[in-house]
């Protein structure tokens, strides 16, 4: 069965078969490829006067045209996306970091006399000093701190798992019927 002119297939060959070309954005002369130009136009490049381009599918995944439910609208020949991205803080999901803090306390005298002169103005029956009582619980807002930033701001790969094949386009074949 002959292919349709302009049909694209994935092939496991290193080179395109006779009558086909790799989809690598090559410029072709309109004069020698008028039928194929009538199908592709300048959707993939070229000046439209003397040249037009084949699709360049190197390192790209093909996406259907139009707009699926909840998806963006894609036009024929549109190329977008990047192989790696650097996330911004605004693109990260909401999250928290646990703060691990240590509160250092001592049961020894700080070395200062209080009040001045070391004499209270009136006698007291209260114990002004007691030995440490072991572990002490503090209110959650008593200790504050911050965590250091994480990451180093480098881009990360943004590609799905892949298997490399060659996209090839038919330069010869049956002109596809139009509806």
Backbone bond lengths (Angstrom), bond angles and torsions (degrees), N, CA, C in turn:
res aa  C-N    CA-C-N  psi(-1)  N-CA   C-N-CA  omega(-1)  CA-C   N-CA-C  phi
1 X - - - 1.444 - - 1.528 108.83 -
2 X 1.306 116.13 127.38 1.463 121.31 179.39 1.524 110.13 -73.77
3 X 1.329 116.57 144.64 1.466 118.97 177.89 1.527 110.46 -75.82
4 X 1.321 115.33 160.92 1.460 119.59 168.85 1.524 107.98 -72.42
5 X 1.306 117.34 143.69 1.454 122.13 174.41 1.528 107.66 -60.21
6 X 1.332 118.17 128.56 1.461 122.08 -179.36 1.518 114.02 86.96
7 X 1.327 117.36 -2.24 1.470 120.45 178.08 1.527 109.41 -64.70
8 X 1.316 116.25 140.28 1.467 121.07 179.13 1.519 108.80 -112.84
9 X 1.317 115.14 131.80 1.467 121.52 178.01 1.527 109.63 -130.02
10 X 1.326 114.80 151.26 1.466 120.87 170.98 1.516 107.53 -89.00
11 X 1.323 116.63 126.84 1.460 120.87 -178.59 1.526 109.94 -129.12
12 X 1.341 116.62 145.29 1.466 120.31 -178.52 1.531 113.21 -90.38
13 X 1.325 117.52 25.80 1.460 121.59 -177.73 1.523 110.19 -99.83
14 X 1.339 116.45 153.96 1.469 121.15 177.16 1.530 111.63 -72.09
15 X 1.306 116.98 -31.03 1.466 122.07 -178.77 1.522 108.83 -126.47
16 X 1.313 115.31 159.84 1.465 120.08 178.63 1.529 109.48 -75.64
17 X 1.326 117.42 141.62 1.470 119.90 176.02 1.541 111.02 -66.36
18 X 1.313 116.54 166.72 1.459 121.55 178.45 1.536 108.97 -58.83
19 X 1.327 115.77 134.09 1.464 120.93 -179.57 1.527 113.20 87.51
20 X 1.311 116.62 1.79 1.468 122.62 179.93 1.528 108.17 -126.56
21 X 1.324 117.03 164.30 1.469 122.00 174.46 1.521 108.17 -138.88
22 X 1.337 115.65 148.86 1.459 119.81 173.91 1.530 108.58 -66.00
23 X 1.304 117.19 142.75 1.473 122.07 177.69 1.521 108.49 -83.57
24 X 1.350 115.02 82.72 1.462 121.00 -176.79 1.524 112.36 -127.34
25 X 1.328 116.36 25.77 1.460 120.49 174.87 1.517 115.34 73.09
26 X 1.334 118.13 18.89 1.460 120.26 -178.62 1.529 110.48 -63.97
27 X 1.339 114.77 145.92 1.461 120.69 172.83 1.520 108.68 -86.98
28 X 1.324 116.01 133.00 1.466 121.60 176.83 1.521 108.58 -118.51
29 X 1.325 115.68 152.12 1.465 120.87 176.95 1.525 109.18 -76.10
30 X 1.318 116.13 130.91 1.467 120.47 178.73 1.524 109.61 -62.69
31 X 1.335 116.66 -40.83 1.463 121.89 -175.57 1.534 111.89 -56.51
32 X 1.345 118.56 -37.23 1.464 121.14 -179.49 1.527 112.78 -90.81
33 X 1.332 118.57 -6.74 1.470 121.57 -175.04 1.526 111.39 -139.06
34 X 1.339 116.63 48.12 1.469 120.34 -173.61 1.525 112.80 -62.69
35 X 1.318 117.74 -39.76 1.471 119.98 -178.83 1.534 110.54 -65.82
36 X 1.329 117.19 -44.94 1.465 120.39 179.40 1.532 110.36 -66.14
37 X 1.348 117.05 -38.63 1.466 120.01 177.42 1.527 110.86 -62.65
38 X 1.322 117.25 -36.32 1.473 119.50 179.69 1.526 111.43 -64.09
39 X 1.323 117.52 -24.25 1.471 121.56 178.13 1.531 112.26 -88.55
40 X 1.331 117.30 -42.06 1.465 121.17 -174.45 1.521 113.77 -91.12
41 X 1.330 117.11 -32.16 1.460 120.09 -175.03 1.518 110.02 57.15
42 X 1.322 116.07 -143.59 1.468 120.42 178.67 1.530 110.64 -107.63
43 X 1.321 117.29 27.05 1.472 121.21 178.36 1.520 112.28 -56.86
44 X 1.330 117.49 -26.96 1.468 120.57 -175.16 1.521 112.16 -116.51
45 X 1.335 117.53 7.21 1.455 121.60 177.58 1.513 112.18 125.02
46 X 1.315 115.13 -176.70 1.453 121.89 -175.87 1.517 110.23 97.17
47 X 1.346 115.60 167.67 1.465 118.96 -177.64 1.524 112.65 -92.89
48 X 1.324 118.33 -9.52 1.460 121.53 179.07 1.513 114.26 75.99
49 X 1.326 117.89 -2.90 1.463 122.14 178.89 1.522 110.27 -105.50
50 X 1.336 114.95 -49.19 1.464 118.95 179.52 1.526 111.97 -122.18
51 X 1.345 117.20 -20.89 1.468 119.85 -177.10 1.526 111.99 -135.07
52 X 1.310 114.56 158.14 1.467 123.72 169.31 1.519 106.50 -143.49
53 X 1.323 116.62 160.36 1.467 120.23 -175.70 1.518 110.91 -112.07
54 X 1.319 114.02 147.96 1.459 120.55 170.29 1.529 107.94 -79.19
55 X 1.319 117.91 157.03 1.467 119.02 176.16 1.531 110.24 -59.74
56 X 1.326 116.01 145.90 1.463 121.13 176.09 1.525 107.34 -108.76
57 X 1.315 116.38 101.16 1.461 121.81 -176.97 1.526 112.41 -104.46
58 X 1.322 117.62 14.58 1.464 120.03 176.70 1.526 109.49 -65.37
59 X 1.323 116.36 124.30 1.457 121.26 177.62 1.514 114.27 68.20
60 X 1.312 118.27 19.31 1.464 122.14 -177.44 1.519 110.62 -126.56
61 X 1.311 114.70 153.11 1.459 121.47 172.42 1.523 107.10 -102.89
62 X 1.308 117.13 139.16 1.464 120.97 178.22 1.526 109.48 -76.95
63 X 1.333 115.97 141.54 1.462 122.91 178.86 1.517 107.20 -129.72
64 X 1.328 116.74 138.62 1.464 120.94 178.51 1.517 112.32 -68.84
65 X 1.336 116.06 150.66 1.467 120.76 178.37 1.518 110.58 -75.22
66 X 1.328 115.08 162.23 1.461 120.86 177.61 1.518 111.40 97.34
67 X 1.333 113.22 -167.04 1.465 119.91 -176.38 1.517 109.38 -131.34
68 X 1.325 115.72 114.60 1.454 120.66 174.39 1.519 109.83 -80.82
69 X 1.315 116.50 167.49 1.464 121.52 -179.66 1.528 110.60 -57.34
70 X 1.319 116.68 121.05 1.459 121.84 178.39 1.518 114.54 74.61
71 X 1.331 118.14 9.98 1.466 121.91 -177.88 1.520 110.72 -114.08
72 X 1.316 116.40 167.04 1.460 121.88 176.72 1.517 110.27 -73.19
73 X 1.326 115.93 159.57 1.460 122.52 177.30 1.527 108.32 -89.42
74 X 1.331 117.15 127.14 1.458 121.67 -179.22 1.523 109.99 -116.43
75 X 1.341 115.54 130.92 1.461 122.24 179.74 1.521 109.99 -95.69
76 X 1.328 115.33 154.11 1.458 120.90 178.14 1.530 109.78 -59.01
77 X 1.309 117.44 128.59 1.458 123.03 178.71 1.514 114.45 88.41
78 X 1.331 118.08 -4.79 1.467 120.84 -179.76 1.525 109.87 -69.95
79 X 1.319 116.17 133.63 1.467 121.59 177.14 1.521 107.59 -124.68
80 X 1.306 116.89 126.52 1.456 120.99 -179.13 1.519 109.37 -149.71
81 X 1.313 116.74 174.32 1.461 121.53 178.52 1.515 111.66 98.87
82 X 1.322 114.91 159.76 1.461 122.16 179.24 1.523 108.84 -136.49
83 X 1.332 117.96 149.21 1.466 119.64 -178.39 1.520 114.33 -74.92
84 X 1.350 118.14 -19.53 1.463 119.47 177.84 1.523 108.95 -145.10
85 X 1.325 115.86 153.06 1.463 121.06 -178.43 1.522 110.26 -137.10
86 X 1.324 115.11 153.90 1.454 122.17 170.79 1.516 106.38 -111.48
87 X 1.314 116.86 118.87 1.457 120.57 -178.63 1.520 110.64 -73.04
88 X 1.318 115.46 140.76 1.456 122.03 172.56 1.519 108.12 -94.79
89 X 1.328 117.33 159.77 1.466 120.17 177.43 1.520 111.28 -56.09
90 X 1.331 117.42 -35.56 1.464 120.84 -178.71 1.527 112.46 -70.00
91 X 1.314 118.48 -14.87 1.460 122.14 -179.95 1.523 113.23 -97.27
92 X 1.325 117.00 -7.26 1.464 119.91 179.97 1.522 109.52 -84.51
93 X 1.312 117.54 147.56 1.466 119.87 177.47 1.528 110.64 -67.68
94 X 1.337 115.45 156.32 1.461 119.69 175.86 1.524 108.30 -59.63
95 X 1.318 115.97 136.96 1.454 120.20 178.74 1.524 109.08 -160.71
96 X 1.307 115.76 166.79 1.460 120.82 178.09 1.516 109.02 -127.55
97 X 1.300 115.11 161.27 1.457 122.30 174.55 1.524 107.31 -120.14
98 X 1.297 117.21 138.47 1.455 121.33 176.73 1.520 109.02 -79.13
99 X 1.323 115.46 133.71 1.452 120.51 177.71 1.516 108.28 -97.35
100 X 1.292 116.31 118.66 1.455 121.20 175.15 1.519 107.15 -99.59
101 X 1.333 116.11 115.10 1.459 120.21 -176.54 1.515 109.58 -126.34
102 X 1.299 116.24 152.00 1.455 122.83 175.86 1.517 107.74 -118.78
103 X 1.316 115.49 131.64 1.453 120.83 176.03 1.517 107.02 -106.68
104 X 1.297 117.36 115.04 1.460 121.71 179.77 1.527 109.20 -92.63
105 X 1.317 116.65 125.62 1.466 121.87 178.66 1.519 108.36 -130.47
106 X 1.307 116.25 160.86 1.458 121.25 -178.95 1.519 109.40 -136.13
107 X 1.316 116.75 148.17 1.466 120.66 176.25 1.522 111.27 -101.23
108 X 1.334 117.41 7.55 1.466 119.89 -179.09 1.521 110.42 -89.47
109 X 1.325 115.46 160.81 1.453 122.26 179.07 1.521 108.60 -66.28
110 X 1.315 115.50 136.82 1.454 120.11 -178.46 1.512 112.39 -75.83
111 X 1.348 118.03 -9.51 1.459 120.53 177.23 1.511 113.77 90.12
112 X 1.307 118.69 9.32 1.466 120.54 178.77 1.518 109.10 -115.51
113 X 1.304 116.66 148.38 1.465 120.24 175.49 1.508 108.90 -99.48
114 X 1.298 115.30 137.21 1.452 119.81 179.94 1.514 108.10 -144.66
115 X 1.243 121.50 129.46 1.460 128.18 -0.34 1.520 111.72 -74.36
116 X 1.324 115.62 -179.16 1.469 121.18 -178.23 1.524 110.54 -55.32
117 X 1.290 116.91 134.31 1.460 121.36 -178.59 1.510 112.84 83.04
118 X 1.328 117.96 -7.93 1.454 122.04 177.09 1.510 114.30 72.19
119 X 1.322 119.36 19.32 1.461 121.73 -177.58 1.522 109.06 -123.49
120 X 1.354 116.22 126.78 1.459 120.10 174.29 1.515 109.73 -74.74
121 X 1.296 117.54 149.68 1.466 121.40 -179.51 1.516 111.59 -71.18
122 X 1.293 117.34 -29.89 1.470 120.26 179.07 1.506 107.52 -136.01
123 X 1.304 115.97 152.75 1.461 118.86 179.69 1.516 109.30 -69.57
124 X 1.305 115.59 152.78 1.454 120.54 -177.76 1.508 109.62 -133.25
125 X 1.316 116.11 143.98 1.464 121.15 174.41 1.526 110.85 -94.05
126 X 1.329 117.43 -3.31 1.469 120.95 -179.38 1.514 110.38 -80.84
127 X 1.308 115.49 149.88 1.464 119.83 172.83 1.524 107.74 -80.45
128 X 1.311 116.53 112.79 1.459 119.78 -179.05 1.533 111.69 -75.99
129 X 1.293 117.64 -16.82 1.462 120.67 -178.74 1.508 108.78 -142.48
130 X 1.320 116.46 134.96 1.463 120.94 173.21 1.511 108.04 -131.89
131 X 1.315 116.29 154.44 1.458 121.23 176.39 1.524 108.92 -67.00
132 X 1.346 116.88 156.60 1.455 121.35 178.59 1.512 112.32 -55.58
133 X 1.300 115.21 146.87 1.458 121.46 -176.14 1.529 112.38 -103.25
134 X 1.322 121.29 17.44 1.462 123.11 -178.87 1.524 110.12 86.79
135 X 1.331 116.46 -142.18 1.459 121.34 -177.40 1.516 110.60 -65.88
136 X 1.299 115.77 140.97 1.460 122.01 179.52 1.514 107.71 -123.69
137 X 1.329 117.60 133.39 1.462 121.80 176.25 1.515 109.19 -92.38
138 X 1.322 116.44 135.38 1.456 121.69 178.54 1.516 109.24 -115.87
139 X 1.312 116.63 151.42 1.465 120.68 174.62 1.526 108.58 -61.94
140 X 1.335 116.65 149.56 1.459 121.09 -175.81 1.519 112.45 -59.55
141 X 1.328 118.03 -30.59 1.452 119.26 -178.09 1.528 113.36 -89.34
142 X 1.318 117.58 6.57 1.458 121.04 -179.75 1.526 111.34 -74.11
143 X 1.335 115.84 -34.23 1.457 120.84 -179.61 1.516 107.64 -107.59
144 X 1.307 117.15 132.27 1.456 119.87 176.35 1.516 108.49 -130.71
145 X 1.308 115.59 162.37 1.451 120.15 179.75 1.508 109.34 -177.26
146 X 1.297 116.56 -173.43 1.453 121.02 176.75 1.513 108.37 -141.52
147 X 1.329 114.44 160.08 1.462 118.54 177.89 1.521 108.56 -103.65
148 X 1.299 116.21 153.56 1.454 120.79 176.91 1.512 109.51 -74.02
149 X 1.328 116.72 152.62 1.451 121.26 175.79 1.518 110.48 -62.93
150 X 1.312 115.34 153.18 1.464 120.39 179.25 1.522 108.72 -115.88
151 X 1.294 117.26 157.42 1.453 122.19 178.57 1.518 110.94 83.63
152 X 1.342 115.23 172.46 1.458 118.22 -179.99 1.521 112.40 -129.26
153 X 1.331 117.86 13.61 1.455 121.01 173.29 1.512 115.76 74.77
154 X 1.314 118.39 13.04 1.462 120.52 179.40 1.521 110.18 -85.28
155 X 1.333 117.72 150.73 1.461 119.67 177.47 1.525 111.37 -67.29
156 X 1.323 114.89 154.47 1.460 119.83 175.16 1.522 108.47 -121.28
157 X 1.319 115.80 154.77 1.455 120.84 -179.45 1.516 109.68 -62.48
158 X 1.316 115.66 141.22 1.452 121.60 -175.03 1.530 109.72 -126.87
159 X 1.327 117.01 40.97 1.463 119.90 -175.34 1.519 111.03 -117.06
160 X 1.330 113.97 143.50 1.456 118.96 174.31 1.531 108.32 -74.25
161 X 1.323 117.82 163.80 1.469 119.08 175.08 1.541 109.52 -57.20
162 X 1.301 116.99 145.93 1.458 118.75 -174.42 1.521 112.28 -143.33
163 X 1.322 114.74 162.38 1.459 124.94 171.87 1.517 105.25 -132.14
164 X 1.298 118.07 125.45 1.457 121.81 -174.19 1.526 111.35 -84.13
165 X 1.320 115.10 123.90 1.461 124.49 174.36 1.524 107.03 -133.78
166 X 1.320 117.86 174.04 1.461 121.37 177.22 1.516 110.94 -104.23
167 X 1.344 115.50 128.20 1.464 120.59 169.30 1.521 106.61 -81.35
168 X 1.320 116.00 128.60 1.461 121.06 178.76 1.521 109.09 -126.44
169 X 1.338 116.48 145.24 1.458 122.88 -179.31 1.526 109.08 -116.36
170 X 1.326 115.66 138.28 1.468 121.00 -179.51 1.525 109.72 -75.91
171 X 1.342 115.68 120.42 1.459 121.46 176.37 1.517 111.02 -89.41
172 X 1.314 115.93 -14.90 1.465 122.72 178.38 1.518 107.60 -133.64
173 X 1.295 116.54 150.04 1.451 120.04 177.80 1.517 111.46 153.02
174 X 1.297 115.06 -170.00 1.461 122.63 -178.17 1.528 108.70 -77.24
175 X 1.337 115.95 131.22 1.463 118.76 176.59 1.525 107.49 -67.76
176 X 1.345 118.26 126.03 1.464 119.84 -174.69 1.531 111.67 -67.35
177 X 1.326 116.27 135.73 1.469 118.65 177.42 1.528 109.69 -66.40
178 X 1.315 115.57 143.69 1.468 120.02 178.99 1.519 108.76 -103.26
179 X 1.345 115.62 143.21 1.477 118.50 -179.04 1.518 112.34 -67.78
